[in-house]
C-alpha cells in the first residue's frame, strides 16, 4: 500500500507541473471582449502543447502570428542595376535569400483576407511589382509559339518556383494603360496566364496619374477607367487592390477616394491600398492593421536609406519576435501571451486564438 500511495502522489505532482497555454474561441459577430483564463491549462513544461495535426514545438518555433510581414515593392528587371531596377541575377539572389532565411511567398489577397497558409516556423512575404513593364512579363516568339522570357520577372518567379516548390508562387502586378506589359497584341494572353497561375492584377491608375495633384473627379476617373479596362479584357475578374502611383494620394478626408469611388456609372472598391512606404506591414490580426494604408519594403540595395529588403532581413534576425512566424494551421492564431492585447478580435471570425508562455523566452535586444 505504501508503494501505491507514493506512485499516486508522484502522478499527481507531475499532473500539476507545467507552463501556461490556452485556447480562446473567438465568437462570430460579437462586441464582447475576449474572455477566458489564459492560464487555465498547465501541461508539462517538457511536453509543450501541440496543435492538432501540427505538433508544434513552442520552444523551437516560437510562433507569433501577430508579427510583421514584408510587402516587397519592385519595379523593373533590367541588365544594369539602378535605384528602381534589379538585374535578373540580383532578383534571383533576393528570392534565394528569402527562401534560405525561412520566408515563404503568399498572395496579397491571402494576406488581406487573413488566409495565410505557411508551414509552421516559416514567415510569409508578399511580392509586388509596379508599372506593368515589359521586363516584368515579356513573351518571346520561339518559332514554335510564344514562351516566357526567362529573364523577366514572371519567368524568374516561375523558374524559382519550379526549383523550390515549397517557396510558393505569387505576386501582384500593378498596371496602367493603355498598354500594360508593353506588348499590345498579347495583353489578354498575359492577363489570363497571370490569373491562372496564382498572380494578381492590380490598379495603378489609368495612365499613372499623380493622384495627389489632380482633383477628386480626376482621381475617380483614373481609378475607374483602370478597373473598367481590365474588366473589358477579363470580364469575371475583380480588381481588389491599388498601388498609389508615386505613393501620392489626396489629403485628409479626400483620401477615401483612392479606396472607393465611381465615374460615369462605373465604380471601384479597393480592399487594399499600398503605399511606397519603407517598413514592414502589421499582421492582419493586429490592431494596427489598416488595409487602406499598407507600407511596403523596397526590393533593392541601392539608395534604400536603411529600409530595404536586406536591412529588414537583418533586423528580423536580431529581433525574431517582431516578425510573423506561422503555426502552420490556418484555423488558429498562435501568439505569445504578451500579444493578447494587440490583436483585433473582430477580424478573427471562425479562428481560434492560442496563447503560450515560454519559461526561457529571452527577447533579443532591439537596438
C-alpha positions as CSV (number, residue, x, y, z in Angstrom):
1,X,0.0,0.0,0.0
2,X,2.8,2.4,0.8
3,X,4.3,1.9,-2.7
4,X,1.0,2.5,-4.3
5,X,0.5,5.8,-2.3
6,X,3.9,7.0,-3.4
7,X,3.1,6.3,-7.1
8,X,-0.2,8.1,-6.9
9,X,1.5,11.1,-5.1
10,X,4.1,11.4,-7.9
11,X,1.5,11.1,-10.6
12,X,-0.5,14.0,-9.0
13,X,2.6,16.2,-8.8
14,X,3.5,15.6,-12.4
15,X,0.0,16.5,-13.5
16,X,0.2,19.9,-11.8
17,X,3.6,20.9,-13.2
18,X,3.8,22.9,-16.5
19,X,3.9,26.1,-18.4
20,X,0.8,28.0,-19.3
21,X,-1.2,27.7,-22.5
22,X,-4.8,28.4,-23.6
23,X,-7.2,28.3,-26.4
24,X,-9.6,31.2,-26.7
25,X,-12.5,30.7,-29.1
26,X,-13.4,34.0,-30.9
27,X,-17.2,34.2,-31.5
28,X,-18.8,35.4,-34.7
29,X,-20.3,38.9,-34.8
30,X,-19.7,39.8,-31.1
31,X,-18.6,43.0,-29.5
32,X,-17.7,41.3,-26.2
33,X,-14.1,41.4,-25.1
34,X,-12.1,38.2,-25.4
35,X,-12.9,36.1,-22.3
36,X,-11.3,33.2,-20.5
37,X,-8.4,32.4,-18.3
38,X,-5.3,32.4,-20.4
39,X,-3.6,30.3,-17.7
40,X,-6.3,27.6,-17.3
41,X,-4.3,24.7,-18.9
42,X,-1.0,23.7,-17.5
43,X,0.8,20.9,-19.5
44,X,4.2,19.7,-18.6
45,X,6.8,22.2,-19.5
46,X,8.9,19.5,-21.1
47,X,5.9,18.4,-23.3
48,X,4.6,21.8,-24.5
49,X,1.1,21.8,-26.1
50,X,0.7,20.8,-29.7
51,X,-2.0,22.0,-32.2
52,X,-3.9,19.1,-33.6
53,X,-2.1,17.5,-36.6
54,X,0.7,20.1,-36.3
55,X,2.9,19.0,-33.4
56,X,4.1,22.5,-32.6
57,X,7.4,22.7,-30.7
58,X,6.9,26.1,-29.0
59,X,10.4,26.3,-27.6
60,X,11.9,25.8,-31.1
61,X,9.4,27.6,-33.4
62,X,8.1,30.4,-31.1
63,X,5.1,31.2,-33.4
64,X,3.9,34.8,-33.5
65,X,1.0,35.3,-35.9
66,X,0.8,38.9,-34.8
67,X,4.3,39.7,-36.1
68,X,5.1,42.0,-39.0
69,X,5.0,41.0,-42.7
70,X,7.2,42.4,-45.5
71,X,5.3,43.5,-48.6
72,X,8.1,43.9,-51.1
73,X,8.0,46.6,-53.8
74,X,9.7,46.1,-57.1
75,X,9.7,47.9,-60.4
76,X,11.9,46.9,-63.3
77,X,14.1,43.9,-64.1
78,X,17.0,45.0,-66.3
79,X,20.6,44.5,-67.4
80,X,22.0,47.2,-65.2
81,X,21.3,47.7,-61.5
82,X,19.6,51.0,-60.7
83,X,17.5,52.6,-57.9
84,X,14.3,51.1,-59.3
85,X,15.8,48.2,-61.3
86,X,17.1,44.8,-60.2
87,X,19.2,42.7,-62.6
88,X,17.9,39.1,-63.1
89,X,20.9,37.9,-61.1
90,X,20.1,40.1,-58.2
91,X,16.4,39.3,-58.2
92,X,17.3,35.6,-58.2
93,X,19.6,36.4,-55.2
94,X,16.7,38.1,-53.5
95,X,14.4,35.1,-53.9
96,X,17.2,32.7,-52.8
97,X,18.0,34.8,-49.7
98,X,14.3,34.9,-48.7
99,X,14.0,31.2,-49.2
100,X,17.2,30.4,-47.2
101,X,16.0,32.6,-44.4
102,X,12.7,30.9,-43.9
103,X,10.4,33.2,-45.9
104,X,7.6,31.8,-48.0
105,X,5.6,33.7,-50.6
106,X,1.9,34.3,-50.2
107,X,-0.5,36.4,-52.3
108,X,-1.6,39.9,-51.3
109,X,-5.2,38.7,-51.3
110,X,-4.4,35.9,-48.8
111,X,-2.7,38.4,-46.6
112,X,-5.6,40.9,-46.8
113,X,-8.2,38.2,-46.2
114,X,-6.1,36.7,-43.3
115,X,-5.8,33.4,-45.1
116,X,-2.0,33.0,-44.6
117,X,-1.1,29.4,-45.3
118,X,2.6,28.9,-44.4
119,X,4.3,25.9,-42.9
120,X,4.9,26.1,-39.1
121,X,8.0,28.1,-38.2
122,X,8.2,30.0,-41.5
123,X,7.4,33.7,-42.3
124,X,5.1,35.0,-45.1
125,X,6.3,37.6,-47.6
126,X,4.3,39.4,-50.3
127,X,5.9,40.4,-53.7
128,X,4.6,43.3,-55.7
129,X,5.6,45.0,-59.0
130,X,4.6,48.5,-60.1
131,X,4.0,49.8,-63.6
132,X,3.4,46.7,-65.7
133,X,6.7,47.0,-67.6
134,X,7.8,44.7,-70.5
135,X,10.7,43.4,-68.4
136,X,8.2,42.2,-65.8
137,X,6.3,40.0,-68.3
138,X,7.9,39.5,-71.7
139,X,6.8,36.9,-74.2
140,X,9.3,35.7,-76.9
141,X,8.5,34.1,-80.2
142,X,10.3,30.8,-80.2
143,X,9.2,29.9,-83.7
144,X,7.0,27.2,-82.1
145,X,4.7,29.5,-80.2
146,X,5.3,32.2,-77.5
147,X,7.4,31.5,-74.5
148,X,8.1,33.4,-71.3
149,X,11.4,35.3,-71.3
150,X,13.4,33.6,-68.6
151,X,15.0,36.9,-67.5
152,X,11.7,38.8,-67.0
153,X,10.1,38.9,-63.5
154,X,7.4,36.3,-64.3
155,X,10.0,34.0,-65.9
156,X,12.3,34.3,-62.9
157,X,9.4,33.6,-60.4
158,X,8.2,30.6,-62.4
159,X,11.7,29.1,-62.7
160,X,12.4,29.6,-59.0
161,X,9.1,28.1,-58.0
162,X,9.8,25.1,-60.2
163,X,13.2,24.6,-58.4
164,X,11.7,25.3,-54.9
165,X,8.0,24.3,-55.0
166,X,7.7,24.9,-51.2
167,X,8.7,28.6,-51.6
168,X,5.3,29.4,-53.1
169,X,4.4,31.3,-56.2
170,X,2.5,34.6,-56.1
171,X,3.0,38.3,-57.0
172,X,0.8,41.3,-57.6
173,X,1.3,43.4,-60.7
174,X,0.0,46.9,-60.6
175,X,-0.5,48.1,-64.1
176,X,-1.7,51.1,-66.0
177,X,-3.0,51.7,-69.5
178,X,-3.1,51.9,-72.5
179,X,-0.5,49.1,-73.0
180,X,0.3,47.1,-69.8
181,X,3.4,45.0,-70.2
182,X,4.1,46.8,-73.4
183,X,3.1,44.1,-75.9
184,X,-0.2,45.4,-77.3
185,X,-1.4,42.2,-79.0
186,X,-0.5,40.0,-76.0
187,X,-2.3,41.8,-73.2
188,X,-5.2,39.3,-72.9
189,X,-2.8,36.3,-73.2
190,X,-0.6,37.7,-70.4
191,X,-3.6,38.5,-68.1
192,X,-5.0,35.0,-68.5
193,X,-1.7,33.4,-67.7
194,X,-1.3,35.6,-64.6
195,X,-4.7,34.9,-63.1
196,X,-4.5,31.2,-63.9
197,X,-1.1,30.8,-62.2
198,X,-1.7,32.5,-58.9
199,X,-0.8,36.1,-59.7
200,X,-2.8,39.2,-59.2
201,X,-3.5,42.2,-61.5
202,X,-3.9,45.5,-59.6
203,X,-4.8,49.1,-60.1
204,X,-2.0,51.7,-60.7
205,X,-4.2,54.5,-62.2
206,X,-5.3,54.6,-65.8
207,X,-2.2,56.4,-67.0
208,X,0.0,56.6,-63.9
209,X,-1.6,59.9,-62.8
210,X,-0.3,61.6,-59.6
211,X,-3.4,61.2,-57.5
212,X,-2.2,63.9,-55.1
213,X,-2.1,66.6,-57.7
214,X,-5.4,66.1,-59.6
215,X,-8.9,66.9,-58.4
216,X,-11.2,64.3,-56.9
217,X,-13.2,63.8,-60.1
218,X,-10.0,63.1,-62.0
219,X,-8.9,60.7,-59.3
220,X,-12.1,58.7,-59.6
221,X,-11.9,58.9,-63.4
222,X,-8.3,57.4,-63.4
223,X,-9.1,54.6,-61.0
224,X,-12.5,53.8,-62.5
225,X,-11.1,53.6,-66.1
226,X,-8.3,51.3,-65.0
227,X,-10.8,48.8,-63.5
228,X,-13.2,49.3,-66.4
229,X,-10.5,48.5,-68.9
230,X,-9.3,45.4,-67.0
231,X,-13.0,44.2,-67.0
232,X,-13.1,44.6,-70.7
233,X,-10.2,42.1,-71.0
234,X,-11.2,39.9,-68.1
235,X,-15.0,40.2,-67.5
236,X,-15.1,38.0,-64.5
237,X,-12.0,39.4,-62.8
238,X,-12.3,41.6,-59.7
239,X,-9.6,44.2,-59.2
240,X,-9.1,44.4,-55.5
241,X,-6.0,46.4,-54.8
242,X,-4.3,49.7,-55.7
243,X,-0.7,50.7,-55.5
244,X,-0.6,54.5,-55.4
245,X,1.4,56.0,-58.3
246,X,4.4,57.9,-56.9
247,X,3.0,57.0,-53.5
248,X,0.8,60.1,-53.7
249,X,-2.9,60.5,-52.7
250,X,-5.4,63.2,-51.9
251,X,-5.1,64.7,-48.4
252,X,-7.4,64.5,-45.4
253,X,-10.9,63.2,-45.9
254,X,-10.4,63.1,-49.6
255,X,-8.1,60.1,-49.2
256,X,-11.3,57.9,-49.2
257,X,-11.5,58.4,-52.9
258,X,-8.4,56.1,-53.5
259,X,-10.3,53.4,-51.6
260,X,-13.6,53.6,-53.4
261,X,-15.4,55.8,-55.8
262,X,-17.1,56.0,-59.2
263,X,-17.1,57.7,-62.5
264,X,-19.8,57.8,-65.1
265,X,-21.6,54.9,-63.5
266,X,-18.5,52.7,-63.1
267,X,-17.3,52.1,-59.6
268,X,-14.2,50.7,-57.8
269,X,-13.7,49.3,-54.3
270,X,-10.2,48.5,-53.3
271,X,-9.7,46.1,-50.5
272,X,-6.1,47.2,-50.1
273,X,-4.2,50.4,-50.9
274,X,-0.4,50.1,-51.0
275,X,1.9,53.0,-50.2
276,X,5.5,53.4,-51.3
277,X,6.4,53.1,-47.7
278,X,9.6,52.0,-46.1
279,X,8.8,49.4,-43.4
280,X,7.0,46.1,-42.9
281,X,3.3,45.9,-42.6
282,X,1.4,44.8,-39.5
283,X,-0.1,41.3,-39.3
284,X,-3.7,41.1,-40.5
285,X,-4.5,40.1,-36.9
286,X,-3.1,43.3,-35.4
287,X,-5.0,46.2,-34.0
288,X,-2.6,48.3,-36.1
289,X,-3.6,46.6,-39.4
290,X,-5.1,49.1,-41.9
291,X,-5.5,47.7,-45.4
292,X,-6.2,51.2,-46.7
293,X,-2.6,52.3,-45.9
294,X,-0.2,49.4,-46.2
295,X,3.5,50.2,-46.2
296,X,6.0,48.4,-48.4
297,X,9.7,47.5,-48.2
298,X,12.0,48.4,-51.1
299,X,13.2,45.3,-53.0
300,X,16.5,46.9,-53.7
301,X,20.0,47.5,-52.3
302,X,20.5,51.0,-53.8
303,X,19.5,54.2,-52.1
304,X,17.2,52.5,-49.6
305,X,18.5,54.5,-46.6
306,X,18.4,51.5,-44.3
307,X,14.8,50.5,-45.2
308,X,15.4,47.9,-48.0
309,X,14.9,44.2,-48.1
310,X,18.3,43.2,-46.7
311,X,18.1,45.8,-43.9
312,X,14.9,44.2,-42.7
313,X,16.1,40.6,-43.1
314,X,19.0,41.6,-40.7
315,X,16.6,43.4,-38.4
316,X,14.4,40.3,-38.1
317,X,17.5,38.1,-37.5
318,X,18.2,40.3,-34.4
319,X,14.6,40.6,-33.4
320,X,12.8,37.4,-34.5
321,X,9.9,38.2,-32.0
322,X,9.0,41.1,-34.2
323,X,8.2,39.1,-37.4
324,X,5.2,36.9,-38.3
325,X,6.0,33.3,-37.6
326,X,3.4,30.8,-38.6
327,X,1.9,28.0,-36.5
328,X,1.1,26.1,-39.7
329,X,-2.7,26.0,-39.1
330,X,-5.0,28.4,-41.0
331,X,-7.7,27.8,-38.4
332,X,-5.8,29.1,-35.4
333,X,-3.9,32.2,-34.5
334,X,-1.0,31.4,-32.2
335,X,0.7,34.3,-30.3
336,X,2.8,34.8,-27.2
337,X,0.8,35.8,-24.2
338,X,2.4,39.3,-24.4
339,X,0.5,39.9,-27.7
340,X,-3.0,39.2,-26.5
341,X,-3.9,42.9,-26.2
342,X,-2.5,43.7,-29.6
343,X,-4.8,41.5,-31.7
344,X,-8.1,42.7,-33.4
345,X,-10.7,40.2,-32.3
346,X,-13.2,41.5,-34.8
347,X,-11.0,40.1,-37.6
348,X,-10.7,36.6,-36.2
349,X,-14.1,35.2,-37.2
350,X,-14.1,31.4,-37.2
351,X,-10.5,31.3,-35.9
352,X,-9.3,30.2,-32.5
353,X,-6.6,32.1,-30.6
354,X,-3.9,30.1,-28.9
355,X,-1.6,31.9,-26.4
356,X,1.5,30.4,-24.9
357,X,4.2,31.3,-22.4
358,X,7.8,30.1,-22.6
359,X,9.9,29.9,-19.4
360,X,13.1,30.8,-21.3
361,X,11.7,33.4,-23.7
362,X,14.6,35.8,-23.7
363,X,13.9,38.5,-26.2
364,X,16.9,39.8,-28.2
365,X,18.0,43.4,-27.9
366,X,16.0,45.6,-30.3
367,X,18.8,48.1,-30.6
